[in-house]
Amino acid sequence: MTLLKEDPFYSSGSTDEISKKLLGMLLTYESPEGLVGGWIVETEAYMGQQDSAAHAFKGRRTPSNEPLYGPPGTVYIYSIHGRYLLDVAAQPKGVPQGILIRAIEPTIGIDIMMKNREKHGVDLTNGPGKLMEAFGIADKKMNMEIFGDSQLDIHQNDKKIPAQIEESNRIGVANQGTWATKPLRYFVKGNPYVSGIRKRDVDETTHGWD
């Protein structure tokens, strides 16, 4: 098999547009215990050097954030507050923008994920650290790999269609000036696995899918 050097999907539009397109796509991980995964229901766009909440703000470049400067579709795993989070690099190589995968609706390997998390129900994967813990990922070994040529994959042709996509300010960036209020968080309206969703806003019938 020829290894991918990049995935043009992730440079096919602006990073915020791609963040919306990811909603409903299937994220999978080939874990040592078996395949796990689910439908992406929440993302956040980070707009690179101009974005004061981004890891590459003002061109910051370190060994830790190097995957952001990689080709489109590069895996970027980082840790914060003792938890690992999953990003995908967007835009052409050298343009350090990225998309945080914040939550998924689990559909594959749920028993494996429950064992990893020791949780069940919506608490299984309704947050960026939670989904990585559910996957059993606790290192950065896949950094610089390309989704699809990694144990991680985002299946662009295996997708559910959100009935409505909602926008809000991103979570955890309240001290980032004007960037704190930009609507760069996207989620499937009514999906119970969206982080922090109020119970009254959940669509128990469709989970927000068409």
C-alpha positions as a LaTeX table, in Angstrom:
\begin{tabular}{lrrr}
\hline
Residue & $x$ (\AA) & $y$ (\AA) & $z$ (\AA) \\
\hline
Met1 & 0.00 & 0.00 & 0.00 \\
Thr2 & 1.24 & 3.48 & $-0.86$ \\
Leu3 & 1.24 & 5.69 & 2.19 \\
Leu4 & $-0.64$ & 8.96 & 1.94 \\
Lys5 & 1.50 & 12.07 & 2.16 \\
Glu6 & $-1.49$ & 14.29 & 2.83 \\
Asp7 & $-5.27$ & 14.33 & 2.61 \\
Pro8 & $-6.53$ & 17.11 & 0.33 \\
Phe9 & $-9.93$ & 17.12 & 2.05 \\
Tyr10 & $-8.37$ & 19.00 & 4.96 \\
Ser11 & $-7.24$ & 21.84 & 2.70 \\
Ser12 & $-10.37$ & 21.93 & 0.54 \\
Gly13 & $-11.87$ & 24.95 & 2.31 \\
Ser14 & $-11.44$ & 27.17 & 5.33 \\
Thr15 & $-10.73$ & 25.44 & 8.64 \\
Asp16 & $-14.09$ & 26.47 & 10.08 \\
Glu17 & $-15.87$ & 25.05 & 7.01 \\
Ile18 & $-14.00$ & 21.76 & 7.31 \\
Ser19 & $-14.84$ & 21.61 & 11.03 \\
Lys20 & $-18.53$ & 21.62 & 10.10 \\
Lys21 & $-18.04$ & 19.01 & 7.38 \\
Leu22 & $-16.47$ & 16.63 & 9.91 \\
Leu23 & $-19.73$ & 16.47 & 11.87 \\
Gly24 & $-21.36$ & 13.11 & 11.20 \\
Met25 & $-18.19$ & 11.46 & 9.88 \\
Leu26 & $-17.05$ & 8.20 & 11.48 \\
Leu27 & $-13.90$ & 8.41 & 13.61 \\
Thr28 & $-12.25$ & 5.04 & 14.30 \\
Tyr29 & $-9.20$ & 3.75 & 16.12 \\
Glu30 & $-7.69$ & 0.29 & 15.70 \\
Ser31 & $-6.88$ & $-0.31$ & 19.35 \\
Pro32 & $-4.99$ & $-3.33$ & 20.71 \\
Glu33 & $-8.32$ & $-4.62$ & 22.05 \\
Gly34 & $-10.19$ & $-4.11$ & 18.77 \\
Leu35 & $-11.80$ & $-1.45$ & 16.60 \\
Val36 & $-13.52$ & 1.43 & 18.42 \\
Gly37 & $-15.23$ & 4.51 & 17.06 \\
Gly38 & $-18.23$ & 6.72 & 16.62 \\
Trp39 & $-19.86$ & 9.58 & 14.76 \\
Ile40 & $-18.23$ & 12.98 & 15.26 \\
Val41 & $-20.75$ & 15.31 & 16.93 \\
Glu42 & $-18.62$ & 18.26 & 18.08 \\
Thr43 & $-15.55$ & 20.07 & 16.75 \\
Glu44 & $-13.62$ & 23.29 & 17.29 \\
Ala45 & $-11.61$ & 25.22 & 14.70 \\
Tyr46 & $-8.27$ & 26.81 & 15.58 \\
Met47 & $-7.13$ & 29.37 & 13.06 \\
Gly48 & $-3.37$ & 29.33 & 13.48 \\
Gln49 & $-1.03$ & 32.28 & 13.80 \\
Gln50 & $-3.78$ & 34.90 & 14.08 \\
Asp51 & $-5.77$ & 32.97 & 16.72 \\
Ser52 & $-4.71$ & 33.79 & 20.28 \\
Ala53 & $-6.25$ & 30.50 & 21.49 \\
Ala54 & $-4.27$ & 28.41 & 18.99 \\
His55 & $-1.08$ & 26.52 & 19.81 \\
Ala56 & 0.61 & 28.22 & 16.83 \\
Phe57 & $-0.39$ & 31.78 & 17.76 \\
Lys58 & 2.12 & 34.32 & 16.40 \\
Gly59 & 3.95 & 31.51 & 14.62 \\
Arg60 & 4.87 & 29.56 & 17.74 \\
Arg61 & 6.57 & 26.35 & 16.63 \\
Thr62 & 7.91 & 23.67 & 18.97 \\
Pro63 & 8.49 & 19.92 & 18.79 \\
Ser64 & 5.17 & 19.49 & 20.58 \\
Asn65 & 3.03 & 21.40 & 18.07 \\
Glu66 & 5.01 & 20.42 & 14.96 \\
Pro67 & 2.12 & 18.26 & 13.64 \\
Leu68 & 0.09 & 21.45 & 13.11 \\
Tyr69 & 2.67 & 22.50 & 10.52 \\
Gly70 & 2.43 & 19.15 & 8.78 \\
Pro71 & 0.45 & 18.20 & 5.67 \\
Pro72 & $-3.35$ & 18.40 & 5.77 \\
Gly73 & $-4.77$ & 15.41 & 7.60 \\
Thr74 & $-1.86$ & 15.06 & 10.04 \\
Val75 & $-2.62$ & 13.57 & 13.46 \\
Tyr76 & $-1.92$ & 15.99 & 16.32 \\
Ile77 & $-2.28$ & 14.57 & 19.83 \\
Tyr78 & $-1.43$ & 16.75 & 22.80 \\
Ser79 & $-1.98$ & 16.65 & 26.54 \\
Ile80 & $-3.60$ & 19.22 & 28.81 \\
His81 & $-4.43$ & 18.85 & 32.50 \\
Gly82 & $-3.27$ & 15.23 & 32.33 \\
Arg83 & $-5.62$ & 14.29 & 29.48 \\
Tyr84 & $-4.87$ & 13.62 & 25.83 \\
Leu85 & $-6.79$ & 15.42 & 23.09 \\
Leu86 & $-7.06$ & 14.76 & 19.36 \\
Asp87 & $-6.62$ & 17.30 & 16.57 \\
Val88 & $-6.32$ & 17.04 & 12.82 \\
Ala89 & $-4.13$ & 19.52 & 10.95 \\
Ala90 & $-5.96$ & 21.56 & 8.34 \\
Gln91 & $-4.71$ & 23.69 & 5.43 \\
Pro92 & $-1.55$ & 23.15 & 3.34 \\
Lys93 & 1.73 & 22.15 & 4.93 \\
Gly94 & 3.23 & 25.04 & 6.86 \\
Val95 & $-0.11$ & 26.68 & 7.65 \\
Pro96 & $-0.63$ & 25.67 & 11.31 \\
Gln97 & $-4.39$ & 25.48 & 11.63 \\
Gly98 & $-6.20$ & 22.57 & 13.24 \\
Ile99 & $-9.49$ & 21.06 & 14.31 \\
Leu100 & $-10.13$ & 19.61 & 17.76 \\
Ile101 & $-12.41$ & 16.56 & 17.82 \\
Arg102 & $-14.45$ & 17.29 & 20.94 \\
Ala103 & $-17.02$ & 14.48 & 21.10 \\
Ile104 & $-18.39$ & 11.42 & 19.31 \\
Glu105 & $-21.54$ & 9.33 & 19.49 \\
Pro106 & $-20.09$ & 5.84 & 20.04 \\
Thr107 & $-21.11$ & 3.09 & 17.67 \\
Ile108 & $-18.21$ & 0.61 & 17.34 \\
Gly109 & $-16.49$ & $-1.25$ & 20.18 \\
Ile110 & $-18.66$ & 0.26 & 22.88 \\
Asp111 & $-17.81$ & $-2.54$ & 25.33 \\
Ile112 & $-14.10$ & $-1.84$ & 24.86 \\
Met113 & $-14.62$ & 1.86 & 25.45 \\
Met114 & $-16.71$ & 1.22 & 28.56 \\
Lys115 & $-13.93$ & $-0.94$ & 29.96 \\
Asn116 & $-11.33$ & 1.74 & 29.21 \\
Arg117 & $-13.38$ & 4.56 & 30.74 \\
Glu118 & $-15.23$ & 2.64 & 33.46 \\
Lys119 & $-18.20$ & 4.77 & 32.41 \\
His120 & $-21.29$ & 4.28 & 30.29 \\
Gly121 & $-24.00$ & 6.32 & 28.61 \\
Val122 & $-23.31$ & 9.83 & 27.38 \\
Asp123 & $-20.41$ & 10.24 & 29.81 \\
Leu124 & $-18.47$ & 7.73 & 27.73 \\
Thr125 & $-17.36$ & 10.09 & 24.96 \\
Asn126 & $-18.97$ & 13.51 & 25.53 \\
Gly127 & $-15.73$ & 15.45 & 25.75 \\
Pro128 & $-12.31$ & 15.54 & 24.06 \\
Gly129 & $-10.39$ & 13.92 & 26.93 \\
Lys130 & $-13.15$ & 11.40 & 27.52 \\
Leu131 & $-13.17$ & 10.11 & 23.95 \\
Met132 & $-9.39$ & 9.61 & 23.98 \\
Glu133 & $-9.61$ & 7.76 & 27.29 \\
Ala134 & $-12.41$ & 5.63 & 25.83 \\
Phe135 & $-10.18$ & 4.84 & 22.86 \\
Gly136 & $-7.36$ & 3.90 & 25.23 \\
Ile137 & $-4.94$ & 6.46 & 23.77 \\
Ala138 & $-2.53$ & 7.81 & 26.37 \\
Asp139 & 0.52 & 8.86 & 24.35 \\
Lys140 & 1.53 & 10.86 & 21.28 \\
Lys141 & 3.05 & 8.03 & 19.24 \\
Met142 & 0.73 & 8.61 & 16.27 \\
Asn143 & 1.69 & 12.27 & 15.91 \\
Met144 & 2.77 & 13.20 & 12.36 \\
Glu145 & 0.90 & 10.23 & 10.87 \\
Ile146 & $-1.90$ & 10.91 & 8.39 \\
Phe147 & $-5.45$ & 9.93 & 9.28 \\
Gly148 & $-6.19$ & 6.83 & 7.21 \\
Asp149 & $-2.54$ & 5.72 & 7.21 \\
Ser150 & $-2.66$ & 5.51 & 10.98 \\
Gln151 & $-4.55$ & 3.40 & 13.46 \\
Leu152 & $-6.76$ & 6.50 & 13.53 \\
Asp153 & $-9.08$ & 7.20 & 10.63 \\
Ile154 & $-11.87$ & 9.62 & 9.77 \\
His155 & $-14.12$ & 7.96 & 7.20 \\
Gln156 & $-15.27$ & 10.75 & 4.93 \\
Asn157 & $-17.63$ & 8.52 & 2.95 \\
Asp158 & $-19.19$ & 6.90 & 6.01 \\
Lys159 & $-21.31$ & 9.70 & 7.35 \\
Lys160 & $-24.54$ & 10.61 & 9.09 \\
Ile161 & $-26.17$ & 13.91 & 8.15 \\
Pro162 & $-26.82$ & 16.44 & 10.93 \\
Ala163 & $-30.31$ & 17.90 & 10.79 \\
Gln164 & $-28.91$ & 21.17 & 12.11 \\
Ile165 & $-25.43$ & 22.38 & 13.01 \\
Glu166 & $-25.12$ & 24.85 & 15.86 \\
Glu167 & $-22.24$ & 27.24 & 16.56 \\
Ser168 & $-20.89$ & 28.72 & 19.77 \\
Asn169 & $-17.74$ & 30.15 & 21.26 \\
Arg170 & $-15.06$ & 27.59 & 22.03 \\
Ile171 & $-14.74$ & 26.01 & 25.46 \\
Gly172 & $-11.89$ & 26.86 & 27.82 \\
Val173 & $-10.58$ & 29.94 & 25.98 \\
Ala174 & $-12.37$ & 32.67 & 27.95 \\
Asn175 & $-9.15$ & 34.63 & 28.53 \\
Gln176 & $-8.24$ & 34.95 & 24.85 \\
Gly177 & $-9.60$ & 38.41 & 24.10 \\
Thr178 & $-11.71$ & 38.82 & 20.98 \\
Trp179 & $-10.99$ & 35.22 & 19.96 \\
Ala180 & $-12.80$ & 33.99 & 23.08 \\
Thr181 & $-16.18$ & 34.93 & 21.61 \\
Lys182 & $-15.71$ & 33.84 & 18.01 \\
Pro183 & $-18.21$ & 31.10 & 17.06 \\
Leu184 & $-15.66$ & 28.42 & 16.16 \\
Arg185 & $-17.24$ & 25.50 & 18.02 \\
Tyr186 & $-19.65$ & 23.38 & 15.98 \\
Phe187 & $-21.97$ & 20.61 & 17.11 \\
Val188 & $-24.93$ & 18.49 & 16.06 \\
Lys189 & $-27.99$ & 20.14 & 17.56 \\
Gly190 & $-29.83$ & 17.79 & 19.91 \\
Asn191 & $-27.16$ & 15.10 & 20.09 \\
Pro192 & $-26.83$ & 13.78 & 23.67 \\
Tyr193 & $-23.06$ & 13.28 & 23.34 \\
Val194 & $-22.32$ & 16.97 & 22.77 \\
Ser195 & $-20.33$ & 18.18 & 25.76 \\
Gly196 & $-22.35$ & 20.16 & 28.28 \\
Ile197 & $-25.65$ & 19.86 & 26.44 \\
Arg198 & $-28.69$ & 20.48 & 28.62 \\
Lys199 & $-31.05$ & 17.55 & 28.99 \\
Arg200 & $-33.97$ & 19.59 & 27.70 \\
Asp201 & $-32.06$ & 20.28 & 24.47 \\
Val202 & $-31.47$ & 16.60 & 23.67 \\
Asp203 & $-33.45$ & 15.03 & 20.84 \\
Glu204 & $-33.98$ & 11.53 & 22.24 \\
Thr205 & $-35.65$ & 10.35 & 19.03 \\
Thr206 & $-33.16$ & 11.27 & 16.31 \\
His207 & $-30.07$ & 12.42 & 18.27 \\
Gly208 & $-30.00$ & 15.31 & 15.81 \\
Trp209 & $-29.51$ & 13.26 & 12.64 \\
Asp210 & $-31.55$ & 13.55 & 9.46 \\
\hline
\end{tabular}
